[in-house]
Amino acid sequence: MKWLIASDIHGSAYYCEKLLAAFQKEQADRLLLLGDLLYHGPRNDLPKGYDTKAVTAMLNALKDKITAVRGNCDAEVDQWVLEFPMLADYTIIRENNVSIFATHGHLFHENSLPSQIDGSILLHGHTHIPHCNQHENYVCMNPGSVSIPKEGQPHGYMVFEDSLFLWKDLDGVEYKRYQIS
């Protein structure tokens, strides 16, 4: 199964449209969203093309292909308009002998590990900075941000298939990879 993994859309219809075009181009089976779907939060400027109703419509059109977790800018009221579950603090995905603990990153991260992490991938967004840090008992990964990347990083996403993770910008250009051995 091929997963497209993204975080931090923050209500940008402009960047959500680019993300969903990448989803189609990648021919991914599932879209994993790591939170902060509709709102920008008090610390961020409005992203380009801020339109939460348009983002809601675009995501709802793919509701059967989306797995999502709650971000710090997501609220119960968002669940009223989104037609897929998105209020869980984490989800665990097991794919090809890989165990992925997927969360937003405001509750669980490298300095606040979940108890189930041993031998897994800890996958989170929240920081808006893509990374891949290998630790003794787990690997921590972040796809970066779809709409508000930080520290000069690209607007982007990740692809996970078999045992390979690829980081790509919204044009589909790969800039980082991690192979699970």
Backbone bond lengths (Angstrom), bond angles and torsions (degrees), N, CA, C in turn:
res aa  C-N    CA-C-N  psi(-1)  N-CA   C-N-CA  omega(-1)  CA-C   N-CA-C  phi
1 M - - - 1.444 - - 1.528 108.84 -
2 K 1.301 115.66 141.45 1.456 121.86 179.50 1.526 109.76 -107.24
3 W 1.336 115.72 125.26 1.466 122.75 -179.86 1.521 109.54 -109.76
4 L 1.316 117.19 136.11 1.457 122.44 165.38 1.522 105.47 -103.15
5 I 1.327 116.88 128.60 1.469 122.83 -174.34 1.519 108.82 -118.00
6 A 1.332 116.48 128.73 1.459 120.26 -178.11 1.523 110.25 -144.80
7 S 1.322 115.33 158.14 1.453 121.04 179.46 1.520 110.20 -144.13
8 D 1.320 114.54 157.18 1.458 121.76 168.07 1.531 114.11 60.35
9 I 1.329 116.04 58.30 1.461 121.71 172.89 1.530 109.83 -72.18
10 H 1.321 117.37 -35.77 1.466 124.31 175.44 1.526 113.67 52.40
11 G 1.330 117.14 38.28 1.461 120.59 172.59 1.511 115.87 77.12
12 S 1.314 119.01 10.37 1.458 121.47 -179.67 1.524 111.10 -85.09
13 A 1.331 115.93 107.19 1.464 120.30 176.64 1.532 110.03 -65.57
14 Y 1.331 116.47 -35.43 1.460 121.48 179.80 1.532 110.38 -58.06
15 Y 1.338 116.77 -52.23 1.461 119.90 -177.19 1.525 112.48 -79.14
16 C 1.325 118.13 -28.81 1.463 120.42 175.24 1.527 110.58 -63.32
17 E 1.315 116.51 -40.58 1.468 120.45 177.62 1.523 110.67 -61.63
18 K 1.340 116.90 -41.78 1.470 120.37 177.30 1.537 111.16 -64.89
19 L 1.339 116.13 -39.05 1.457 120.55 178.27 1.529 110.53 -62.58
20 L 1.313 116.81 -45.80 1.460 119.83 -178.01 1.525 111.52 -70.07
21 A 1.327 118.01 -29.04 1.471 120.42 172.54 1.532 109.49 -66.14
22 A 1.339 116.60 -39.35 1.466 120.31 176.79 1.530 110.46 -65.12
23 F 1.331 117.03 -39.44 1.470 121.73 177.51 1.529 110.13 -57.62
24 Q 1.327 116.68 -45.12 1.471 120.97 178.28 1.531 111.36 -66.28
25 K 1.321 116.02 -45.64 1.463 120.78 -178.67 1.531 111.49 -63.16
26 E 1.327 116.70 -39.53 1.467 121.25 179.11 1.530 111.73 -71.74
27 Q 1.327 116.60 -17.01 1.470 122.34 -175.44 1.531 110.59 55.03
28 A 1.335 114.41 44.43 1.463 120.27 178.98 1.525 110.25 -75.19
29 D 1.326 115.14 151.70 1.462 120.92 178.62 1.522 111.96 -84.70
30 R 1.343 116.21 -35.73 1.466 121.60 -175.73 1.525 109.77 -134.77
31 L 1.327 115.44 151.78 1.458 123.33 175.57 1.524 107.49 -116.66
32 L 1.325 116.71 115.49 1.465 122.86 178.10 1.519 107.69 -100.34
33 L 1.337 116.61 116.91 1.460 122.37 -179.74 1.519 109.41 -107.46
34 L 1.334 115.95 123.59 1.460 121.97 -174.11 1.534 112.66 -96.70
35 G 1.308 117.40 35.46 1.456 121.55 170.53 1.510 116.50 92.62
36 D 1.345 113.62 174.89 1.467 124.04 -174.25 1.530 110.29 54.26
37 L 1.317 113.45 62.77 1.456 120.72 -174.32 1.523 113.70 -84.14
38 L 1.349 117.46 -49.44 1.464 119.94 -169.13 1.521 115.85 -106.44
39 Y 1.306 119.35 -30.13 1.461 119.76 -172.22 1.517 112.03 -115.69
40 H 1.328 115.93 154.43 1.463 121.77 -173.44 1.519 113.09 -90.93
41 G 1.316 118.94 -19.42 1.458 121.84 179.44 1.518 112.36 79.45
42 P 1.327 117.60 163.70 1.461 121.50 -174.07 1.532 114.53 -74.55
43 R 1.332 118.54 -17.06 1.469 120.37 -177.39 1.516 113.21 -93.78
44 N 1.333 117.49 -9.94 1.462 120.90 -176.37 1.519 110.83 -109.10
45 D 1.320 115.97 145.87 1.457 120.28 169.91 1.525 107.96 -70.95
46 L 1.325 116.04 161.15 1.463 119.37 175.45 1.523 108.87 -62.24
47 P 1.329 117.44 130.62 1.468 118.82 177.99 1.534 110.49 -75.67
48 K 1.305 115.09 160.95 1.469 121.89 177.53 1.530 109.55 -55.09
49 G 1.315 116.79 132.28 1.462 121.51 176.55 1.513 114.09 71.02
50 Y 1.329 117.09 31.86 1.471 121.09 -178.23 1.528 110.14 -60.75
51 D 1.335 115.99 114.62 1.466 121.92 -178.21 1.530 107.49 -159.68
52 T 1.327 116.34 88.34 1.463 120.72 -174.25 1.522 112.71 -63.08
53 K 1.334 117.65 -33.16 1.474 119.33 178.77 1.522 110.98 -66.81
54 A 1.312 117.53 -39.30 1.466 120.66 177.87 1.525 110.83 -67.09
55 V 1.339 117.36 -41.61 1.466 120.81 177.90 1.526 109.74 -62.48
56 T 1.328 116.67 -43.06 1.468 121.06 177.78 1.526 110.73 -56.75
57 A 1.317 117.19 -47.36 1.469 121.16 -179.48 1.527 111.54 -63.48
58 M 1.327 116.70 -42.61 1.473 120.01 -179.78 1.527 111.30 -63.97
59 L 1.337 116.79 -44.58 1.467 119.70 -179.01 1.522 111.54 -70.34
60 N 1.323 117.37 -39.99 1.470 120.00 178.94 1.524 111.93 -61.62
61 A 1.316 117.48 -29.82 1.470 121.03 178.02 1.533 111.33 -64.26
62 L 1.341 116.90 -20.88 1.476 121.90 179.37 1.525 112.23 -112.42
63 K 1.319 117.28 19.95 1.472 121.81 -171.57 1.521 113.92 -52.68
64 D 1.311 118.79 -32.31 1.467 121.26 -178.39 1.524 112.84 -78.07
65 K 1.321 117.32 -8.96 1.468 121.06 -179.25 1.523 112.52 -111.03
66 I 1.342 117.10 0.13 1.464 120.95 -173.57 1.527 111.84 -102.48
67 T 1.332 114.71 134.59 1.463 123.61 164.96 1.520 104.43 -117.06
68 A 1.341 117.64 130.36 1.466 120.09 -175.13 1.517 111.38 -138.97
69 V 1.324 114.87 153.11 1.457 122.42 172.63 1.529 108.46 -123.32
70 R 1.319 115.56 162.66 1.463 122.66 -176.56 1.522 110.73 -82.50
71 G 1.317 115.63 135.19 1.453 121.41 172.72 1.518 110.83 -100.92
72 N 1.311 117.02 174.47 1.459 120.44 -179.18 1.524 113.17 -68.92
73 C 1.321 118.71 -18.37 1.466 121.63 176.79 1.527 112.18 -96.84
74 D 1.321 117.94 -0.46 1.468 122.07 179.45 1.517 109.82 -91.83
75 A 1.340 116.19 148.86 1.463 121.35 -176.76 1.521 110.60 -140.37
76 E 1.329 114.85 168.33 1.463 120.51 178.43 1.519 112.54 -54.92
77 V 1.309 116.74 -36.94 1.463 120.53 -178.88 1.533 110.91 -61.82
78 D 1.331 117.63 -29.37 1.463 120.82 177.38 1.528 111.02 -64.36
79 Q 1.334 115.64 -36.01 1.460 119.74 179.81 1.522 111.38 -65.15
80 W 1.315 117.66 -25.39 1.465 121.19 178.04 1.521 111.79 -64.06
81 V 1.336 117.61 -29.75 1.468 119.89 -177.22 1.524 113.02 -105.01
82 L 1.326 117.66 -22.55 1.464 120.05 178.98 1.523 109.49 -87.98
83 E 1.308 116.83 135.41 1.457 122.66 -172.72 1.531 113.17 -96.78
84 F 1.317 117.06 21.71 1.464 123.17 175.14 1.524 106.78 -138.11
85 P 1.322 118.63 150.80 1.465 120.87 -179.26 1.529 110.92 -64.91
86 M 1.356 115.26 135.61 1.457 118.52 179.65 1.532 113.08 -148.47
87 L 1.323 117.51 15.88 1.463 120.23 -177.00 1.535 114.36 -101.20
88 A 1.319 118.15 -0.44 1.468 120.16 178.13 1.531 109.52 -74.39
89 D 1.326 116.48 143.41 1.459 120.53 179.46 1.531 112.22 -74.05
90 Y 1.315 117.19 -20.73 1.460 120.87 177.84 1.523 109.50 -160.96
91 T 1.316 114.85 165.15 1.452 122.48 170.16 1.522 107.06 -139.62
92 I 1.306 116.06 152.83 1.462 121.10 177.15 1.518 107.87 -114.58
93 I 1.315 115.62 127.47 1.464 122.39 -179.14 1.518 107.26 -116.70
94 R 1.308 115.73 129.92 1.465 120.86 175.18 1.519 107.25 -116.28
95 E 1.305 114.43 119.89 1.461 120.76 -175.01 1.523 108.60 -144.43
96 N 1.331 118.01 121.71 1.470 122.42 176.91 1.524 113.05 50.43
97 N 1.313 117.11 51.30 1.468 123.36 179.79 1.531 113.83 63.60
98 V 1.319 116.46 18.25 1.460 121.85 176.00 1.526 107.42 -111.64
99 S 1.319 116.89 132.02 1.453 122.27 176.57 1.526 108.19 -109.49
100 I 1.324 116.16 120.70 1.462 122.12 -176.97 1.520 108.97 -115.15
101 F 1.311 116.68 122.25 1.458 123.20 172.41 1.525 105.40 -96.07
102 A 1.333 116.33 104.71 1.467 121.96 -175.52 1.524 109.78 -103.48
103 T 1.324 115.33 127.47 1.458 121.99 -177.23 1.527 108.15 -149.85
104 H 1.315 117.31 173.69 1.467 118.73 178.90 1.521 111.89 -77.02
105 G 1.314 117.85 -42.77 1.456 120.67 178.49 1.515 114.51 119.44
106 H 1.316 117.34 -6.62 1.470 118.55 178.10 1.525 111.59 -84.73
107 L 1.327 117.90 -21.79 1.466 122.12 177.26 1.528 111.52 -103.61
108 F 1.316 116.71 -46.27 1.459 122.66 -179.53 1.524 108.93 -116.82
109 H 1.335 116.21 131.96 1.461 123.24 -179.61 1.526 107.51 -165.27
110 E 1.315 117.53 -172.31 1.466 120.99 -175.43 1.522 113.63 -60.30
111 N 1.317 118.59 -27.29 1.465 121.51 178.96 1.519 113.15 -98.90
112 S 1.317 117.03 1.89 1.469 122.78 177.98 1.525 107.83 -147.74
113 L 1.320 115.01 77.60 1.465 120.85 -172.41 1.525 112.55 -79.05
114 P 1.335 116.39 143.31 1.465 119.59 171.10 1.523 109.49 -73.63
115 S 1.309 116.96 157.54 1.468 120.38 -178.23 1.527 112.45 -68.73
116 Q 1.321 118.61 -23.70 1.473 122.28 -175.89 1.525 113.67 -86.96
117 I 1.290 120.81 16.29 1.453 121.52 -167.61 1.523 115.38 -83.77
118 D 1.300 120.58 -21.29 1.461 122.53 -172.92 1.528 111.54 -52.17
119 G 1.319 116.41 121.52 1.459 122.27 177.64 1.511 114.45 77.56
120 S 1.306 118.10 14.52 1.459 122.09 -174.36 1.511 112.84 -114.06
121 I 1.309 112.80 179.49 1.458 123.00 168.03 1.524 106.45 -100.89
122 L 1.319 117.33 126.89 1.459 122.28 170.16 1.522 105.43 -98.26
123 L 1.311 116.28 113.45 1.459 122.84 -174.54 1.518 108.59 -115.40
124 H 1.327 116.33 121.17 1.465 118.77 179.60 1.516 111.59 -149.51
125 G 1.332 115.07 161.43 1.460 122.90 174.25 1.508 108.76 -105.01
126 H 1.326 116.35 -124.78 1.463 126.08 172.21 1.523 115.18 75.91
127 T 1.319 119.78 -45.44 1.463 120.97 -176.20 1.525 112.44 -82.31
128 H 1.322 117.14 -16.73 1.469 123.74 -178.66 1.526 111.92 68.05
129 I 1.330 116.56 18.04 1.464 122.12 -178.68 1.528 108.78 -125.65
130 P 1.329 117.95 116.15 1.462 119.57 178.97 1.529 111.00 -67.18
131 H 1.328 115.73 140.60 1.462 119.06 175.25 1.520 110.81 -161.07
132 C 1.330 114.12 167.08 1.459 122.71 174.76 1.525 106.25 -147.02
133 N 1.340 115.72 107.20 1.460 121.51 -178.62 1.524 109.46 -116.12
134 Q 1.317 116.15 120.38 1.458 120.77 179.12 1.526 109.50 -90.74
135 H 1.328 115.49 127.83 1.460 122.79 177.68 1.524 108.02 -115.34
136 E 1.313 116.75 175.49 1.461 120.77 -177.66 1.523 112.46 -59.99
137 N 1.349 117.83 -44.18 1.462 121.24 -174.09 1.520 115.22 -110.12
138 Y 1.317 117.79 -1.72 1.465 120.41 -178.33 1.525 109.80 -163.50
139 V 1.325 114.77 169.35 1.463 122.03 174.22 1.519 106.97 -119.89
140 C 1.326 116.88 132.97 1.464 121.91 178.15 1.528 108.48 -105.45
141 M 1.336 115.47 128.15 1.463 121.08 -178.49 1.516 110.62 -130.25
142 N 1.331 114.84 151.12 1.456 122.50 176.72 1.524 107.56 -140.81
143 P 1.345 118.13 129.31 1.460 119.81 179.84 1.528 113.85 -79.10
144 G 1.342 117.99 -6.45 1.460 120.57 -173.64 1.519 109.60 86.12
145 S 1.304 116.52 -157.02 1.464 121.52 -176.17 1.520 111.19 -121.63
146 V 1.320 115.03 140.43 1.461 120.63 174.89 1.527 110.07 -68.98
147 S 1.340 117.67 -46.40 1.467 119.09 -169.56 1.527 116.46 -113.52
148 I 1.320 118.89 -23.41 1.468 120.22 -176.76 1.534 109.69 -135.04
149 P 1.344 117.96 66.34 1.462 118.68 179.45 1.526 111.05 -67.39
150 K 1.317 115.41 152.79 1.470 121.51 -179.38 1.528 110.24 -114.16
151 E 1.320 115.01 164.14 1.469 123.68 176.05 1.528 113.58 54.77
152 G 1.320 116.68 36.93 1.461 121.38 175.99 1.515 115.22 72.35
153 Q 1.317 117.19 14.01 1.465 121.27 -179.64 1.533 110.50 -78.17
154 P 1.328 118.07 159.01 1.466 120.08 -179.31 1.530 112.22 -77.00
155 H 1.325 115.79 156.00 1.463 121.49 166.75 1.524 104.23 -66.34
156 G 1.347 118.14 124.57 1.449 115.81 -173.52 1.501 116.50 -162.37
157 Y 1.321 114.15 -169.51 1.457 124.98 -175.63 1.523 108.56 -156.45
158 M 1.337 115.58 177.25 1.460 122.40 174.81 1.525 108.97 -123.28
159 V 1.309 115.05 157.02 1.462 122.60 170.68 1.525 106.50 -122.74
160 F 1.330 115.75 135.70 1.462 121.34 175.23 1.517 108.16 -125.45
161 E 1.336 115.46 123.22 1.463 120.95 176.44 1.520 108.28 -148.91
162 D 1.330 115.68 135.75 1.452 122.88 -174.55 1.531 107.97 57.37
163 S 1.295 119.45 -110.91 1.464 120.97 179.50 1.528 111.11 -124.01
164 L 1.323 116.85 23.40 1.455 122.25 -176.60 1.526 111.47 -116.68
165 F 1.332 116.06 129.63 1.465 123.05 173.27 1.522 107.89 -108.29
166 L 1.324 116.77 130.93 1.463 122.54 177.63 1.521 109.13 -122.47
167 W 1.322 117.50 132.97 1.460 122.86 172.56 1.517 107.08 -97.90
168 K 1.337 116.65 131.42 1.463 121.00 -178.17 1.523 110.25 -136.13
169 D 1.340 115.07 151.92 1.455 118.16 171.18 1.530 108.11 -81.54
170 L 1.321 117.74 173.57 1.469 120.22 -174.43 1.524 113.45 -68.33
171 D 1.329 117.69 -8.79 1.463 121.03 172.75 1.523 111.14 -89.83
172 G 1.336 117.45 -1.16 1.457 121.61 178.28 1.514 114.63 88.76
173 V 1.335 117.44 9.16 1.461 121.11 -179.77 1.530 109.10 -82.91
174 E 1.323 115.83 120.94 1.468 121.53 -179.98 1.518 110.16 -72.72
175 Y 1.339 116.52 136.90 1.447 120.31 176.44 1.530 113.71 -131.45
176 K 1.329 118.13 -3.80 1.463 121.13 177.69 1.528 107.48 -159.71
177 R 1.346 115.50 152.17 1.467 119.97 176.83 1.519 110.69 -148.65
178 Y 1.324 115.09 154.58 1.465 121.52 175.27 1.512 108.09 -143.22
179 Q 1.333 115.59 122.85 1.465 122.76 178.23 1.517 109.14 -103.02
180 I 1.314 117.17 125.34 1.452 121.17 175.46 1.504 108.33 -79.45
181 S 1.321 116.34 128.65 1.487 119.34 -177.52 1.507 111.15 -88.16
